Amino acid sequence: MPILNVKISQPASAALTHAVSETLLELTTRVLRKKRELTAIAIDYIPPEHWIVGGRSLAEQGKNSFYFDIKVVDGTNTKDEKAQYIAETFSALGQLLGNVHEESYVHVQDVRADAYGFGGLTQEYRYIKAQP
């Protein structure tokens, strides 16, 4: 389970969707120790002329950008893991997109286990049910 929401300032592309999703799956599995088979990713493509940084569109600036947020259960990752994840994700997406604006974002959201879940069950319920 986590859910990853990604916005990219590029035209939609199946190849880029595949590359971004595989990169994020690898990082999420390796750094944050999340199960690949439970990780969902939604990718939106935003035209660069509709993405504004500092009052100017990315098209005007000749830059690319991304915004990425991931929701994880509070307390399941350390500050160091989240810092590593943010750094590696920024670098990896920067390499995939090229010429990335510094104002590109990675946001790891810690959410309460009793307020987050999938399949109609909270993570808190799943945790309690798994106890002996």
Secondary structure, 3 states (H helix, E strand, C coil): CCEEEEEECCCCCHHHHHHHHHHHHHHHHHCCCCCHHHCEEEEEECCHHHCEECCEEHHHHCCECEEEEEEEECCCCCHHHHHHHHHHHHHHHHHHHCCECCCCEEEEEEECHHHCEECCEEHHHHHHHHCC
